[in-house]
Amino acid sequence: MIDVTGPLSLEVIFVVLAAGLIHAIWNAVVKSFDDQDTSFFLLNVGSLLLCGAILPVAGLPLRSSWSFVAASTLCHLLYQTFLMGAYRHGAFSRSYPIARGTAPLLGTLGGVIFSPDSVSLGALLGIAAIVAGIVSLAAFDANKLTRRAVGWAVITGVMIAAYTVIDGIGSRHAHSPLKYLLVISVAQNIIFASTMWHRRRKKPWPLPPTLALGLAGGGVSALGYFLVLWAQSRASIGIVSALRETGVVWGAFIGVVVFKEKGGWRIMVAAISVAAGIILITLGR
């Protein structure tokens, strides 16, 4: 068994930071589609093609991980559903950081409420930084549609918190992050792609370059999450999750620079506040 309590290696740090960037990129790909039903259909098909091709070669994870596989599949399906709602109603530069920042915030607040242990000053400052960043993102240009997007993004964050813990433990029970990821991906991809196909079957298809982009986004998403599970098998789940969520800064940057969403420096400052809060929480534990 690999020791996950020791200091982080540079290898793990770089892998997790790369995973955070990859995650922001594939989320930007699905947000770039005008039709979210089509974008999430292509995302799941792209992931299914890649994972489905590798699964017969890799084989199945250990039986002790199957309960985690089932729970994670459900959480990932709910996660994609709520993420669609957030992207349908809100700007990427706000929905993405709120969703990703909510997860570590909830985990830490849960520890504060339910644990008798004392909370460090660093963790308290981290909570304050995340709350300030999320409130700023939610309040910017607030209207009925924006508030609805914030609600979807916060619920998305709840699902992220749930599957992060489940997968961190489940992949260790599987004794193979790759096998664990492949089974979850194939299961959720089949279910979600089937649902999206039914919803969008009468809609026109985008041009071939756009189709290819959507399918590639699915493959990239699977790669990014494998990197996270690999890192969680070699380091603390909490630390890996926190490092990964620094991708919220990339998400805000993509939204402001690539999608030309209004907010500019204010959105970037809020996203940096969320990322800094995540890091402070992790270091303060």
C-alpha positions as CSV (number, residue, x, y, z in Angstrom):
1,M,0.0,0.0,0.0
2,I,1.3,3.4,-1.0
3,D,1.8,5.9,1.9
4,V,-0.5,8.8,1.4
5,T,0.4,10.6,4.6
6,G,3.9,11.7,3.6
7,P,5.0,14.9,2.0
8,L,3.7,15.7,-1.5
9,S,6.1,14.9,-4.3
10,L,6.7,17.4,-7.1
11,E,5.4,14.8,-9.5
12,V,2.1,14.7,-7.8
13,I,1.9,18.5,-7.6
14,F,2.5,19.0,-11.3
15,V,0.0,16.2,-12.2
16,V,-2.8,17.7,-10.1
17,L,-2.2,21.2,-11.4
18,A,-2.3,19.9,-14.9
19,A,-5.5,18.1,-14.1
20,G,-7.0,21.4,-12.9
21,L,-6.1,23.1,-16.2
22,I,-7.5,20.1,-18.2
23,H,-10.7,20.3,-16.2
24,A,-11.2,24.0,-16.9
25,I,-10.5,23.4,-20.6
26,W,-13.1,20.6,-21.1
27,N,-15.7,22.6,-19.2
28,A,-15.0,25.5,-21.5
29,V,-15.5,23.2,-24.5
30,V,-19.0,22.1,-23.3
31,K,-19.9,25.7,-22.4
32,S,-18.9,26.9,-25.9
33,F,-21.8,25.0,-27.5
34,D,-25.1,26.9,-27.9
35,D,-27.0,23.7,-27.2
36,Q,-26.0,22.1,-23.9
37,D,-27.9,18.9,-24.7
38,T,-25.6,18.4,-27.7
39,S,-22.4,19.4,-25.9
40,F,-23.0,17.0,-23.0
41,F,-24.0,14.2,-25.4
42,L,-20.7,14.6,-27.3
43,L,-18.8,14.9,-24.1
44,N,-20.1,11.5,-22.8
45,V,-19.7,9.8,-26.2
46,G,-16.1,11.0,-26.5
47,S,-15.4,9.7,-23.0
48,L,-17.2,6.4,-23.7
49,L,-15.2,5.8,-26.9
50,L,-11.9,6.2,-25.0
51,C,-12.8,4.4,-21.8
52,G,-14.8,1.7,-23.5
53,A,-11.8,0.8,-25.7
54,I,-9.5,0.6,-22.8
55,L,-11.8,-1.3,-20.3
56,P,-11.6,-4.8,-21.9
57,V,-7.8,-4.5,-21.9
58,A,-7.5,-3.1,-18.3
59,G,-10.1,-5.4,-16.7
60,L,-12.4,-4.7,-13.8
61,P,-11.5,-3.3,-10.4
62,L,-11.6,-5.4,-7.2
63,R,-15.1,-6.4,-6.0
64,S,-14.6,-4.4,-2.8
65,S,-14.8,-1.2,-4.8
66,W,-18.1,-1.9,-6.5
67,S,-20.3,-0.2,-3.9
68,F,-18.2,3.0,-4.4
69,V,-18.5,2.6,-8.2
70,A,-22.3,2.6,-7.9
71,A,-22.4,5.6,-5.5
72,S,-19.9,7.5,-7.6
73,T,-21.8,6.9,-10.8
74,L,-25.0,8.3,-9.3
75,C,-23.1,11.4,-8.0
76,H,-21.5,12.0,-11.4
77,L,-24.8,11.8,-13.2
78,L,-26.3,14.3,-10.8
79,Y,-23.2,16.4,-11.1
80,Q,-23.5,16.6,-14.9
81,T,-27.2,17.4,-14.6
82,F,-26.7,20.3,-12.3
83,L,-23.6,21.5,-14.2
84,M,-25.8,21.7,-17.4
85,G,-28.2,23.9,-15.5
86,A,-25.4,26.2,-14.3
87,Y,-24.0,26.7,-17.8
88,R,-27.4,27.1,-19.4
89,H,-28.3,30.0,-17.1
90,G,-25.0,31.6,-16.2
91,A,-21.6,32.9,-17.4
92,F,-18.8,30.4,-17.4
93,S,-16.4,32.7,-15.5
94,R,-18.9,32.7,-12.6
95,S,-20.6,29.3,-12.6
96,Y,-17.3,27.4,-12.8
97,P,-15.5,29.0,-9.8
98,I,-18.7,28.9,-7.7
99,A,-19.2,25.2,-8.4
100,R,-15.6,24.2,-7.8
101,G,-15.2,26.5,-4.7
102,T,-18.3,25.2,-3.0
103,A,-17.0,21.7,-2.6
104,P,-14.0,22.4,-0.3
105,L,-16.0,25.1,1.5
106,L,-18.7,22.6,2.4
107,G,-16.1,20.0,3.5
108,T,-14.4,22.4,5.8
109,L,-17.6,23.8,7.3
110,G,-18.7,20.3,7.9
111,G,-15.6,19.7,9.9
112,V,-16.1,22.9,11.8
113,I,-19.7,22.0,12.7
114,F,-19.4,18.3,13.4
115,S,-15.8,17.9,14.6
116,P,-14.8,18.7,18.2
117,D,-11.3,19.5,17.0
118,S,-10.1,23.1,17.0
119,V,-10.0,25.0,13.7
120,S,-6.8,26.7,12.7
121,L,-6.6,30.4,11.8
122,G,-5.5,29.4,8.3
123,A,-8.6,27.3,7.8
124,L,-10.8,30.2,9.1
125,L,-9.1,32.6,6.7
126,G,-9.6,30.1,3.9
127,I,-13.3,29.9,4.6
128,A,-13.6,33.7,4.6
129,A,-11.7,34.0,1.3
130,I,-13.9,31.4,-0.4
131,V,-17.1,32.9,0.9
132,A,-16.0,36.4,-0.2
133,G,-15.0,35.1,-3.7
134,I,-18.3,33.2,-4.2
135,V,-20.5,36.1,-2.8
136,S,-18.7,38.5,-5.2
137,L,-19.2,36.2,-8.2
138,A,-22.8,35.6,-7.3
139,A,-23.6,39.3,-6.6
140,F,-22.0,40.6,-9.8
141,D,-24.6,41.7,-12.3
142,A,-27.2,39.9,-10.2
143,N,-30.6,39.2,-11.8
144,K,-33.1,36.4,-11.8
145,L,-31.2,34.4,-14.3
146,T,-27.9,34.9,-12.5
147,R,-29.4,33.8,-9.2
148,R,-30.7,30.7,-10.8
149,A,-27.3,29.9,-12.2
150,V,-25.7,30.4,-8.8
151,G,-28.2,27.9,-7.3
152,W,-27.3,25.3,-9.9
153,A,-23.6,25.9,-9.4
154,V,-23.8,25.5,-5.6
155,I,-25.7,22.2,-5.9
156,T,-23.0,21.1,-8.5
157,G,-20.4,21.8,-5.8
158,V,-22.3,19.6,-3.4
159,M,-22.1,16.7,-5.9
160,I,-18.4,17.4,-6.4
161,A,-17.7,17.2,-2.7
162,A,-19.6,13.9,-2.6
163,Y,-17.9,12.1,-5.5
164,T,-14.5,13.4,-4.5
165,V,-14.6,11.6,-1.2
166,I,-16.3,8.5,-2.7
167,D,-13.7,8.2,-5.5
168,G,-10.7,8.9,-3.3
169,I,-11.6,6.0,-1.1
170,G,-13.1,3.8,-3.8
171,S,-10.0,4.0,-6.1
172,R,-7.9,2.7,-3.2
173,H,-10.2,-0.2,-2.6
174,A,-10.0,-0.9,-6.3
175,H,-6.2,-1.0,-6.1
176,S,-6.2,0.5,-9.6
177,P,-7.3,4.1,-10.2
178,L,-7.5,3.3,-14.0
179,K,-9.8,0.3,-13.7
180,Y,-12.0,2.2,-11.2
181,L,-12.3,5.2,-13.5
182,L,-13.0,3.2,-16.6
183,V,-16.0,1.3,-15.0
184,I,-17.5,4.6,-13.6
185,S,-17.0,6.4,-16.9
186,V,-18.5,3.7,-19.1
187,A,-21.5,3.4,-16.8
188,Q,-22.3,7.1,-16.5
189,N,-21.5,7.8,-20.2
190,I,-23.9,5.2,-21.4
191,I,-26.7,6.5,-19.1
192,F,-26.1,10.2,-19.7
193,A,-25.5,9.9,-23.5
194,S,-28.7,7.9,-23.9
195,T,-30.6,10.6,-22.1
196,M,-29.1,13.4,-24.1
197,W,-29.7,11.6,-27.3
198,H,-33.4,11.3,-26.5
199,R,-33.6,15.0,-25.7
200,R,-31.7,16.3,-28.7
201,R,-32.6,13.7,-31.4
202,K,-34.7,16.1,-33.5
203,K,-32.1,19.0,-33.3
204,P,-29.7,19.7,-36.1
205,W,-26.1,18.5,-35.7
206,P,-23.2,21.0,-35.6
207,L,-20.5,21.1,-38.2
208,P,-17.8,18.3,-38.2
209,P,-15.1,20.5,-36.6
210,T,-17.5,21.3,-33.7
211,L,-18.5,17.6,-33.4
212,A,-14.8,16.6,-33.2
213,L,-14.2,19.3,-30.5
214,G,-17.0,17.9,-28.4
215,L,-15.8,14.3,-28.7
216,A,-12.2,15.4,-27.9
217,G,-13.5,17.2,-24.8
218,G,-14.9,13.9,-23.6
219,G,-11.6,12.1,-24.0
220,V,-9.8,15.0,-22.3
221,S,-12.2,14.9,-19.3
222,A,-11.5,11.2,-18.8
223,L,-7.8,11.9,-18.9
224,G,-8.0,14.7,-16.4
225,Y,-10.0,12.7,-13.9
226,F,-7.6,9.8,-14.2
227,L,-4.8,12.1,-13.2
228,V,-6.7,13.1,-10.1
229,L,-7.4,9.5,-9.0
230,W,-3.8,8.6,-9.6
231,A,-2.7,11.5,-7.4
232,Q,-5.3,10.6,-4.7
233,S,-3.7,7.1,-4.5
234,R,-0.4,8.7,-3.7
235,A,-1.4,11.7,-1.5
236,S,-4.1,13.0,0.8
237,I,-7.5,13.2,-0.8
238,G,-8.0,16.7,0.7
239,I,-4.7,18.1,-0.5
240,V,-5.1,16.7,-4.0
241,S,-8.7,18.1,-4.2
242,A,-7.6,21.5,-3.1
243,L,-4.7,21.7,-5.6
244,R,-7.0,20.6,-8.3
245,E,-9.5,23.4,-7.5
246,T,-6.9,26.0,-8.3
247,G,-8.3,25.5,-11.8
248,V,-11.0,28.0,-10.9
249,V,-8.5,30.7,-11.8
250,W,-8.1,29.1,-15.3
251,G,-11.9,28.9,-15.5
252,A,-12.3,32.6,-14.8
253,F,-9.5,33.5,-17.2
254,I,-11.1,31.5,-20.0
255,G,-14.5,33.0,-19.4
256,V,-13.1,36.6,-19.4
257,V,-10.5,36.3,-22.2
258,V,-11.9,33.6,-24.5
259,F,-15.7,34.0,-24.0
260,K,-15.4,37.8,-23.5
261,E,-17.7,37.7,-20.5
262,K,-18.1,41.0,-18.7
263,G,-16.5,41.4,-15.3
264,G,-12.9,41.4,-16.2
265,W,-10.6,42.1,-13.2
266,R,-13.4,41.7,-10.7
267,I,-14.1,38.2,-11.8
268,M,-10.4,37.3,-11.8
269,V,-9.9,38.7,-8.3
270,A,-12.9,36.8,-7.0
271,A,-11.7,33.6,-8.6
272,I,-8.2,34.1,-7.1
273,S,-9.8,34.6,-3.7
274,V,-11.6,31.3,-4.0
275,A,-8.4,29.5,-5.1
276,A,-6.4,31.2,-2.3
277,G,-9.1,30.1,0.2
278,I,-8.8,26.5,-0.9
279,I,-5.1,26.5,-0.4
280,L,-5.4,28.2,3.0
281,I,-7.9,25.6,4.1
282,T,-5.6,22.8,3.0
283,L,-2.5,24.2,4.7
284,G,-4.5,25.0,7.8
285,R,-5.6,21.4,8.4
